[in-house]
Amino acid sequence: MRWIYSSVLFFFSIFICAQQSVSKNDSISIVTKLFKQQDDWNTGDLDAFMKGYLKTEYLVFSGSSGPIYGWKATRDRYKKSYSTRQLMGTLDFEILNIISLSDSVAQLQGSFYLKRDMEDSKGFFTLTWLKIEDQWFIISDHTSSSH
């Protein structure tokens, strides 16, 4: 029994230690980039919006239709799904939590509300951010929505 208790305590302590606060500077950088994306979206500039994502084939976007791999495929998906300003609507992000997974990897959980003339959309997202040469980029985006 002592063995089970020790094992549970060990794994629990690893889990707690792995979830550390993001430094103030890194947190500001991530949040600034996220809200720049929000502004870019709200002005209809999808190309500027995509600058928040790491331009690599390793980028993964997971949504209701499954994962999409690569920066170009992610951009193409956005351009197809949101081809007009009416479809894009007005986007609002809310940050729920940011945790550090390492010195160069952070995870942000948030929610979004997309106001449109047609049908509004809302949901949640988890973004994995990668720090490269003091800049943060999204390397993984998992977004779920409910209309």
N, C-alpha and C positions, 0 to 999 in steps of 0.2 A: 504494500500500500504506500509506503514511504517513497518507493521508486516512482509510482504514478504521480504522486503529489510533487515530487522534485521535477519530474519531466514537464508537468503542466506549468509549474512556476518558471522553469527555464524558458519554455516557449513563449509564455506570456511576457516575460521580461524582454525577450528579443523583439517581440512585436511592439511593445511600448517604446523601447529605445530606437527602433527603426523609424518611428513616426516623430520626427523632430520638427520644431518650428523652422520656417524659412527665415533667413536673415532679413532684416528690415530693408536693406538695399535690394536684395533679390525679390522680395515681395513687391516692392514699389515698381521694379522693372517689369515683372510679370503682369501686375494689375494695370500698369500704364499701357502695355502692349495690348492687353485684352480690350480695354476701353477704347483704344485707337481702332481696333478692329470693329467695335460697335459703331463708332463714328463713321468709319469707312463704309460699313454696310448701310447705314442710314443716309449716306449721300449717294448710294448706288454704285460705289466703286469696288467691285469684287476683286479686281486685280490688286488694289491696295489692301483689301481685307486678307487676301492670301499671303501677304508678307509676314503674317503672324505664324504661318506654318513653315517648318523646315522644308526647303526645296530639295527633296530627296525621294527616291523610290521606296525608302523605308517608312515613310509616313503612312499611317493607317487611319482611315476615317470609318467608324462603325456606326451605322444608323439602322433604321427599321428594315432596310433591304439587305442588310449584311455588310461585311467589311469591303472597303475600297482601298486599294494599295497604290501609293505614289502621289506626289504633289500634283502632277498634271491631271491624273484621273479624278482627284479630289476637286480641283478647280473646274474641270469639265462637268462634274456632277452638280456643283453649285450653279454654274452657268446654265445648265439645262433645267434644273429645278426652279431657279429664280431668274428667269430670263427677262422679266420686266420689273419696273419699280413697283407696280401694283402687287406683284407676287412677292417682292422683297419686303414690303411694308416697313415698319419701324421696329427695330430690335432693342430690347432692354435686357442687360445681363445683371444678375445678382450673384455675388461671390458668397459661397457657403463655407468654404474651408480651403486652406492651402497647407500642404505638408511637404516637408523635405524628405526625399527618399535617399539622397546622397548630396554631395557638394554640387553636382551638376544635373541633378534630376529632381523635379518637383511635380506634385500632383495638385491640381485645382479642381474642386467640385463646385458646381454652380447651377443656377437655373436661368432660363431665358423666357421671355415673353415677346412674341412676334405679333404686333398689332397690324391688321390688314383690313381693307374694306370688305373683302370677301369673308374669309374665316380666319379668326385668330388661331395662333398655335402657341403652345407652351410646353415646357419640359425641363429636363435636367441634362447636365453634361459633366463628363470627367475628362479633363485635359492633362496629358502628361507632357511636361515641358523639359526640354534639354538645353543646357547652357553651353554655348559654343563661343569662345573668345569674348566673354563677358556679355553676350546677348542671349536672351531666352527665346526659344522657338517651340511651337507645338509639334510633337512627334507622333502623338496619338490623341485622337478625338473620338470619344464615345458619347453620342447624343441620342437621347430618347425623347420622343414628343407625344403629346396627346392633343388632339385638336379640340 
